[in-house]
Amino acid sequence: MRYPICAVSLAALLLPSALQAQKASPRDAFWSASDLVSVSANPGAKRAVKTTAPQHRPAAKESVHIAPQLIAQNGYGEQPHFIRTTLKTQQIGLRYSLLLRGADGAYAEVSPDATFHAGDHLRLSMMSNEPGYLYVIQQGSSGSWSPIFPGKTAGPDANRIEAGQITEVPGREQAFQFDATPGTEKLFVVLSRERISDLDGAVQRLKTPAPTSTPSPRPAGEILEAVNRIPDDLVQRLASRDLTLVNEQKVDQKSSETGDGEKAVYVVAKENADSPSHEVVARITLNHQ
């Protein structure tokens, strides 16, 4: 006996794919960005092999993705599941990992929840899934913040990053080193499609040398020049913009016989057709004993 296909049956057939799109992981959303048509080799993956493949730049309104095998071959773990979005603006995302120097002097990714020890050397590896501007600031014991990227002597476009390109903080000739005092170090990372006027202005003011003569009284907002710090309230205002608009995923894959695993954190803006997010914020806490 034949049965007619009704609308309910069609809906049931389409439901799994719809649910899959709704439950897409931040990692899948990150790698699905159309700006990611190429990717740098992961500096924290020992067996990553940089491969060359024809690169195709999409025409207007054309959606393409990076070849999935390049993601695995360049040291970013298993191939992701590409997803489609109904949004006109794709989900801006940040991938970051912690690179720890080993006994052989090489840096490798470690778990996002790792505990560090006195003398450890550490770098922060970051990648965006579309062009934008990157800011990294650290919190001091006083509760105020100071910028570590872009650096004090960096040019005006030093924090401009391209999709799929790795940015290491500090640079490859430097590293953070933990001292003998146990505690926590806090970093605040902002990725934005556009320059952030208030944060960028604060960083630029910190680059201005303090006057040698006795300064005249100045508004409280200009105290940044004197103390070389970014007030905590400014950081909190930046953070509050994305408190309800960000998905975060920790990935801690083990290495396999066919390639490296992945130890990283993905922070991706949530889908919001009415008001797409132009920034993502990551808060990183480093614990050391």
C-alpha positions as CSV (number, residue, x, y, z in Angstrom):
1,M,0.0,0.0,0.0
2,R,1.3,3.4,-0.9
3,Y,1.0,6.4,1.4
4,P,1.1,10.0,0.3
5,I,4.0,12.1,1.6
6,C,2.4,14.7,3.8
7,A,3.9,17.9,5.2
8,V,4.4,16.4,8.6
9,S,6.6,13.7,7.2
10,L,8.7,16.2,5.3
11,A,9.1,18.2,8.5
12,A,10.2,15.1,10.3
13,L,12.8,14.5,7.6
14,L,14.2,18.0,7.8
15,L,14.2,18.2,11.6
16,P,17.5,16.4,12.3
17,S,19.4,18.8,10.0
18,A,17.7,21.8,11.6
19,L,18.6,20.5,15.1
20,Q,22.2,19.9,14.0
21,A,22.5,23.5,12.9
22,Q,21.1,24.8,16.2
23,K,23.4,22.6,18.2
24,A,26.5,23.3,16.2
25,S,29.6,23.5,18.4
26,P,31.7,26.7,18.6
27,R,34.5,24.8,17.0
28,D,32.4,23.9,14.0
29,A,31.1,27.4,13.7
30,F,34.6,28.8,13.9
31,W,35.9,26.7,11.0
32,S,32.8,27.2,8.9
33,A,33.6,30.9,8.4
34,S,33.8,31.8,4.7
35,D,36.9,34.0,5.3
36,L,38.9,30.9,6.3
37,V,40.2,29.8,2.9
38,S,43.7,29.1,4.1
39,V,45.3,28.5,7.5
40,S,48.8,28.8,9.1
41,A,50.4,25.7,10.5
42,N,49.8,25.3,14.2
43,P,53.0,26.2,16.0
44,G,52.0,24.0,19.0
45,A,51.5,20.8,17.0
46,K,54.8,18.9,16.5
47,R,53.6,16.9,13.5
48,A,51.8,19.6,11.6
49,V,52.7,19.6,8.0
50,K,52.1,22.8,6.0
51,T,50.4,21.8,2.7
52,T,49.9,23.8,-0.4
53,A,46.5,23.8,-2.1
54,P,44.8,26.1,-4.6
55,Q,43.2,28.9,-2.8
56,H,39.9,30.2,-4.1
57,R,38.7,33.6,-3.0
58,P,34.9,33.7,-2.9
59,A,33.1,36.2,-5.1
60,A,30.3,38.3,-3.6
61,K,27.6,36.3,-1.9
62,E,29.5,33.1,-2.5
63,S,30.1,30.8,0.5
64,V,33.2,28.6,0.5
65,H,35.2,26.9,3.3
66,I,38.8,25.9,3.8
67,A,39.6,22.4,2.6
68,P,38.9,20.2,5.7
69,Q,42.0,18.1,5.3
70,L,44.1,21.3,5.6
71,I,42.7,21.8,9.1
72,A,43.9,18.4,10.3
73,Q,47.2,18.4,8.3
74,N,48.2,21.7,9.8
75,G,47.8,20.5,13.4
76,Y,44.2,21.5,14.4
77,G,42.9,18.1,15.3
78,E,40.1,16.2,13.7
79,Q,38.2,17.6,10.7
80,P,35.3,19.8,11.8
81,H,31.7,19.5,10.5
82,F,31.0,22.6,8.3
83,I,27.6,24.2,9.0
84,R,25.5,26.7,7.2
85,T,24.0,29.8,8.7
86,T,21.0,31.9,7.7
87,L,22.7,35.0,9.0
88,K,23.9,37.7,6.6
89,T,27.0,38.2,8.9
90,Q,29.0,35.1,9.9
91,Q,29.8,34.3,13.5
92,I,33.1,36.0,14.4
93,G,35.2,33.7,16.4
94,L,38.6,33.3,18.3
95,R,40.7,30.2,18.8
96,Y,43.4,30.3,21.4
97,S,45.7,27.8,22.9
98,L,48.5,27.8,25.6
99,L,51.9,26.9,24.3
100,L,54.3,25.5,27.0
101,R,58.0,25.1,26.4
102,G,59.2,21.5,26.9
103,A,62.6,20.1,28.0
104,D,63.7,20.1,24.3
105,G,63.0,23.8,24.0
106,A,60.0,23.3,21.7
107,Y,56.6,24.8,22.4
108,A,53.5,22.5,22.4
109,E,49.8,23.0,23.2
110,V,48.8,22.0,26.7
111,S,45.3,21.6,28.3
112,P,43.4,24.8,28.8
113,D,43.1,23.7,32.4
114,A,46.8,23.1,32.9
115,T,48.6,24.1,36.1
116,F,51.9,25.8,35.7
117,H,55.0,25.9,37.9
118,A,57.8,28.3,38.7
119,G,60.2,28.7,35.7
120,D,57.7,27.5,33.1
121,H,57.8,29.4,29.8
122,L,54.4,30.1,28.2
123,R,53.0,31.7,25.0
124,L,49.5,32.5,23.9
125,S,48.6,31.4,20.3
126,M,45.5,33.0,18.8
127,M,43.7,32.8,15.5
128,S,40.6,34.7,14.1
129,N,38.1,33.2,11.6
130,E,37.8,36.6,9.9
131,P,39.9,39.8,9.7
132,G,39.8,42.0,12.7
133,Y,41.6,43.7,15.6
134,L,43.1,41.9,18.5
135,Y,43.7,43.2,22.0
136,V,45.3,41.4,25.0
137,I,45.6,43.0,28.4
138,Q,46.6,41.5,31.8
139,Q,45.4,42.3,35.3
140,G,47.8,43.4,37.9
141,S,47.6,42.8,41.7
142,S,46.1,46.2,42.1
143,G,43.1,45.2,40.0
144,S,43.9,47.5,37.1
145,W,45.0,46.3,33.7
146,S,47.9,46.9,31.4
147,P,48.1,46.1,27.6
148,I,50.5,43.4,26.4
149,F,49.2,43.4,22.8
150,P,49.6,45.6,20.9
151,G,52.9,46.5,22.5
152,K,53.9,49.9,23.7
153,T,56.1,50.5,20.7
154,A,53.9,48.8,18.1
155,G,52.6,50.6,15.1
156,P,48.9,51.7,14.6
157,D,48.0,48.5,12.7
158,A,50.1,46.0,14.7
159,N,47.0,44.4,16.2
160,R,45.3,43.9,12.8
161,I,45.0,40.2,12.1
162,E,43.8,38.2,9.1
163,A,41.6,35.1,9.0
164,G,43.5,31.9,9.5
165,Q,46.8,33.5,10.6
166,I,48.5,32.8,13.9
167,T,49.3,35.6,16.3
168,E,51.6,34.6,19.3
169,V,51.8,36.7,22.4
170,P,54.5,37.5,23.3
171,G,56.3,37.2,19.9
172,R,58.3,34.2,19.0
173,E,61.5,35.5,20.5
174,Q,59.9,36.0,23.9
175,A,57.7,34.2,26.4
176,F,56.0,34.6,29.7
177,Q,57.9,33.1,32.7
178,F,56.2,32.2,35.9
179,D,57.9,33.2,39.1
180,A,58.2,31.3,42.4
181,T,55.1,33.0,43.9
182,P,52.0,30.7,43.5
183,G,48.8,32.4,42.3
184,T,46.7,33.2,39.3
185,E,47.4,35.4,36.3
186,K,44.4,36.9,34.4
187,L,44.4,37.8,30.8
188,F,41.5,39.5,28.9
189,V,41.4,39.0,25.1
190,V,39.1,41.0,22.8
191,L,38.7,40.3,19.1
192,S,36.7,42.9,17.1
193,R,35.8,43.4,13.5
194,E,36.5,47.1,13.9
195,R,38.8,49.1,16.1
196,I,37.5,49.6,19.6
197,S,37.7,53.3,20.1
198,D,37.8,53.5,23.9
199,L,40.3,50.6,24.3
200,D,42.4,51.7,21.4
201,G,42.4,55.2,22.7
202,A,43.5,54.0,26.1
203,V,46.3,52.0,24.7
204,Q,47.5,54.9,22.6
205,R,47.5,57.2,25.6
206,L,49.6,54.7,27.5
207,K,52.2,55.0,24.7
208,T,52.5,58.8,25.2
209,P,55.5,59.6,27.4
210,A,54.7,61.3,30.6
211,P,55.7,65.0,30.8
212,T,59.0,65.7,32.7
213,S,57.7,69.0,34.1
214,T,55.3,69.3,36.9
215,P,51.9,68.6,35.4
216,S,48.9,70.7,36.0
217,P,45.7,69.2,37.5
218,R,44.0,66.9,35.0
219,P,40.7,65.1,34.8
220,A,40.5,61.7,36.4
221,G,40.1,60.0,33.0
222,E,43.5,61.1,31.9
223,I,45.3,59.4,34.9
224,L,46.1,56.6,32.4
225,E,49.1,58.5,31.2
226,A,50.6,58.7,34.7
227,V,50.0,55.2,36.0
228,N,50.4,53.3,32.6
229,R,47.2,51.3,33.4
230,I,43.7,50.7,32.0
231,P,41.1,51.0,34.8
232,D,39.1,48.0,35.7
233,D,35.8,49.6,34.9
234,L,36.8,50.1,31.3
235,V,37.5,46.4,31.0
236,Q,34.3,45.5,32.7
237,R,32.3,47.7,30.2
238,L,34.0,45.9,27.3
239,A,33.2,42.5,28.8
240,S,29.6,43.3,29.4
241,R,29.0,43.8,25.7
242,D,29.2,40.1,25.1
243,L,28.2,38.5,28.3
244,T,25.1,36.9,26.8
245,L,26.4,36.6,23.2
246,V,29.3,34.2,23.3
247,N,29.6,30.4,23.1
248,E,32.8,28.8,24.4
249,Q,34.2,25.3,23.9
250,K,37.3,23.7,25.4
251,V,38.9,21.1,23.2
252,D,41.4,18.6,24.7
253,Q,42.0,15.9,22.1
254,K,44.8,13.4,22.4
255,S,47.3,12.8,19.6
256,S,46.5,9.8,17.4
257,E,48.7,7.7,15.1
258,T,47.5,9.7,12.1
259,G,48.1,13.1,13.4
260,D,48.1,15.5,16.4
261,G,45.2,16.1,18.6
262,E,44.2,19.6,19.7
263,K,44.2,21.5,23.0
264,A,42.5,24.8,22.5
265,V,39.5,27.0,23.4
266,Y,37.0,28.3,20.8
267,V,35.0,31.5,21.6
268,V,32.4,32.3,19.0
269,A,29.6,34.9,18.9
270,K,26.1,33.4,19.2
271,E,23.8,33.6,16.2
272,N,21.7,36.7,16.4
273,A,20.0,37.9,13.2
274,D,18.6,41.1,14.7
275,S,21.9,42.4,16.2
276,P,25.0,40.4,15.1
277,S,27.9,40.7,17.4
278,H,31.0,42.5,16.2
279,E,33.2,41.4,19.1
280,V,34.1,38.3,21.1
281,V,35.7,38.3,24.5
282,A,37.8,35.7,26.2
283,R,38.9,35.6,29.9
284,I,42.0,33.5,30.5
285,T,43.1,32.5,34.0
286,L,46.5,30.9,34.4
287,N,47.1,29.0,37.6
288,H,50.6,28.3,38.8
289,Q,52.0,26.6,41.9
